[in-house]
Amino acid sequence: MSFDAHRCPNGHVTYPGHTVCPECGEEQTETVDLSDETGEVVTWTKSTATPPGVREPNTLAIVEFDVADASVRALGQVTTDEVETGDAVEPVHVDELRNPDAGIRERESQAWDGFRFDPV
């Protein structure tokens, strides 16, 4: 499973990807897999009022990755409630970011897997 950021011909990297680069307007045609990269926590928060099926508390972080002569930030859940600004983290794949049986969507209606950030 890959954790893809997207790059335009001018080297700008974004996550999530866009049809056109928000920096220069060029089409984003390449991907950069962040799943094997280490990033740094820029900031984090802990949500204690989560949607149905999302763990409570749910710690989220904005993580910055330096890749391909550029940097890119991604927002995601953290595997632990013990995280600080400046911590090094790695993306780890999980089968369920939330409980597919809680809430209003049918289990088959969407993918439930994704990446969380794990301190290293």
DATA-V60911 format. One record per residue. N is the residue number from 0. RES is the residue in one letter. SS is DSSP state (helix for helix, strand for strand, loop for the rest). OMEGA is omega as a letter, one per 20 degrees, with the letter a starting at -180 (* if undefined). BURIAL is # if it has 9 or more other ideal C-beta (glycine too) atoms within 8 Angstrom, else .. Layout:
N/RES/SS/OMEGA/BURIAL
N/RES/SS/OMEGA/BURIAL
//
This chain:
0/M/loop/a/.
1/S/loop/a/.
2/F/loop/a/#
3/D/strand/r/#
4/A/strand/a/#
5/H/strand/a/#
6/R/strand/r/#
7/C/strand/a/#
8/P/loop/r/.
9/N/loop/r/.
10/G/loop/r/#
11/H/loop/a/#
12/V/strand/r/#
13/T/strand/r/#
14/Y/loop/i/#
15/P/loop/r/.
16/G/loop/r/#
17/H/loop/r/#
18/T/loop/r/.
19/V/strand/a/#
20/C/loop/r/#
21/P/loop/r/.
22/E/loop/a/.
23/C/loop/r/.
24/G/loop/r/.
25/E/loop/r/#
26/E/strand/r/.
27/Q/strand/a/#
28/T/strand/a/.
29/E/strand/r/.
30/T/strand/r/#
31/V/strand/a/#
32/D/strand/a/#
33/L/loop/a/#
34/S/loop/r/#
35/D/loop/a/.
36/E/loop/r/#
37/T/strand/r/.
38/G/strand/a/#
39/E/strand/r/#
40/V/strand/r/#
41/V/strand/r/#
42/T/strand/a/.
43/W/strand/r/#
44/T/strand/r/.
45/K/strand/r/#
46/S/strand/r/#
47/T/loop/r/.
48/A/loop/a/.
49/T/loop/r/#
50/P/loop/r/.
51/P/loop/r/.
52/G/loop/r/#
53/V/loop/a/#
54/R/loop/a/.
55/E/loop/i/.
56/P/loop/a/#
57/N/strand/r/#
58/T/strand/a/#
59/L/strand/r/#
60/A/strand/r/#
61/I/strand/a/#
62/V/strand/r/#
63/E/strand/r/#
64/F/strand/r/#
65/D/strand/a/.
66/V/strand/r/#
67/A/loop/r/.
68/D/loop/r/.
69/A/strand/r/#
70/S/strand/r/.
71/V/strand/r/#
72/R/strand/r/#
73/A/strand/r/#
74/L/strand/r/.
75/G/strand/r/#
76/Q/strand/r/#
77/V/strand/a/#
78/T/loop/a/.
79/T/loop/r/.
80/D/loop/a/.
81/E/loop/r/.
82/V/loop/r/#
83/E/loop/r/.
84/T/loop/a/.
85/G/loop/r/.
86/D/loop/r/#
87/A/strand/a/#
88/V/strand/r/#
89/E/strand/r/#
90/P/strand/r/#
91/V/strand/a/#
92/H/strand/r/#
93/V/strand/a/#
94/D/loop/a/.
95/E/loop/r/.
96/L/loop/r/#
97/R/loop/a/#
98/N/loop/a/#
99/P/loop/r/#
100/D/loop/r/.
101/A/loop/r/.
102/G/loop/a/#
103/I/loop/a/.
104/R/loop/r/.
105/E/loop/a/.
106/R/helix/a/.
107/E/helix/a/.
108/S/helix/a/.
109/Q/loop/r/.
110/A/loop/a/.
111/W/loop/a/#
112/D/loop/r/#
113/G/strand/a/#
114/F/strand/r/#
115/R/strand/r/#
116/F/strand/a/#
117/D/strand/r/#
118/P/strand/r/#
119/V/loop/*/.
//
